[in-house]
Amino acid sequence: MLARVRLAAGALSTWLLAAVTWVTAATASGRPEVATLVQRRWFEARTANFHTYSCGPIQEVAKLAARLEQFREAYSLLAGAQAVASPPTVVMAFPNHRALEPFLPLYQGKPANLAAFFSRNSDENLIVLYLSGAGAGSLELIFHEYTHLLLRHNERIWPLWLTEGMAEVYETFEVSGSHTIRIGKPLEPHLRFLTGKSLMPLRGMFAVTRESPEYNERERQGIFYAQSWLLTHYLMIGGNAAQRARFGQLTAQLRRGQTPEQAFTNAFQTTLPAMEAQLRRARVARARWRGPRGRASDCAKIACCLGAISPRRSPASHLGPVAQLAEQQTLNLRVVGSIPTRLTSSRFARTV
């Protein structure tokens, strides 16, 4: 399993230095995969809110940029324009995972087991992913990474399970027809992974951080991501109306300085063992649940939760233009040269 990660802002300059050093040394030593990457023609694809750099297929890059714009527009209609306000977003789309690997953050001296990562800075944000191969270029991966950007205001207080769980829920974004969006469908890979397995104790899951083995090691990532999604999905979309209302109180309790365990038990007025029992039942129910659709009457579950995490909220009843956004979006292409030029330029240095 390849995971996704948010790279802390303080690590951006370290990541850039390591990436440039690696490319320079590897090119000098004649490593064929790096030489091929350096020799490929990179281009810039600009839309209204995203600047994408890639040497992959133009059609794939165009689809990537269009879907990001579409997701951004739909989220702004659900959560308000302020929720999507941010500095420009730079997307680095490598052709495959092998090309991406030299630029991955390190865990215990080796490239982390990641399919993509997101980082933020004061003047630009960065999403890094790859386009082809197992698990690559999927819309779920793209939406997952952009969700981290949209929810960045909560990252200081949210525990990691909630940060990743929210991104897993929103990565299921779909457009159907001219007036309907769908968010929150069951994630079949997670349901299959959890079948027949014992769930993590919630106390242990709440304690996972970005330095934990459960977040970084291939053999232990699966249960953490799957259960984070299951718990978030159950609290945010499933259950009953009273429980969904309490979901909004969780962030408020965390802002008061309570520990993740205290905030959770106070917000949902339950004990961890009791919630673990509910979660085991929810694991079975998720496989039969189809998810809300984005008409005004059906988006209430999503919108009521967004009220607790976004500065403003707007009605979800004006979704007509969303489905056509991908076709209307203007894509401007420009050849920018080789990747070392982009990595060492002052403008790109600020983004990574």
TAPE-V239074 format. One line per field, one symbol per residue. ss: DSSP state (H for helix, E for strand, L for the rest). phi: phi as a letter, one per 40 degrees, with the letter a starting at -180 (. if undefined). psi: psi as a letter, one per 40 degrees, with the letter a starting at -180 (. if undefined). Layout:
# TAPE-V239074
ss = ???
phi = ???
psi = ???
This chain:
# TAPE-V239074
ss = LLEEEEELHHHHHHHHHHHHHHHHHHHHLLLHHHHHHHHLLEEEEELLLEEEEELLLHHHHHHHHHHHHHHHHHHHHHHLHHHHLLLEEEEEEEEEHHHHHLLLLEELLEELLEEEEEEELLLEEEEEEEEELLLLLLHHHHHHHHHHHHLHHHLLLLLHHHHHHHHHHHLLLEEELLLEEEELLLLHHHHHHHLLLLLLLHHHHHLLLLLLHHHHLHHHHHHHHHHHHHHHHHHHLLLLHHHHHHHHHHHHHHHLLLLHHHHHHHHHLLLHHHHHHHHHHHHHHHLLLLLEELLLLLLHHHHHHHLLLLLLLLLLLLLHHHHHHHHHLLLEEEEEELHHHHHHLHHHHHHL
phi = .ccbabccdcccccccdccccccccccccgccccdcccccccbbbbbcbbbbbabccccccccdccccccccccccccbhcccbcacdbcbbbccaccccdcbcdcbfgbdccbcaababacbabbbbabbbhdgcfccdcccdccddccbcccccbcccccdcccccccccdabbgcbbbbbhcdcddccccccgbcccdcccccccbcccdccbcdcbcdcccccccdccccccbcgbccccccdcccccccccgccdccccccccfabcdcccccccccdccdcbccgcbccdcccdccccccdcbbcbbbdcbbcdccccccccccbbbacbhccdccccccccdccb
psi = hhiiihhideedddddddddddddddddefhdddddddeihiihhhadehhhhieahdddddddddddddddddddddeidddehiiihhhhgididddddeeiiihfeihigidiiiiiideiihhhaidiiheieiddddddddddddedeedddhiddddddddddeeehihhaeehihheihhddddddeheihiihdddddehaeeiddddhdeedddddddddddddddddaaiddddddddeddddddeeiiddddddddefiidddddddddddddddeeheiiifiddeeddddddddeeidiiiifefededdeddddhhhhihheaidddddeidddddd.
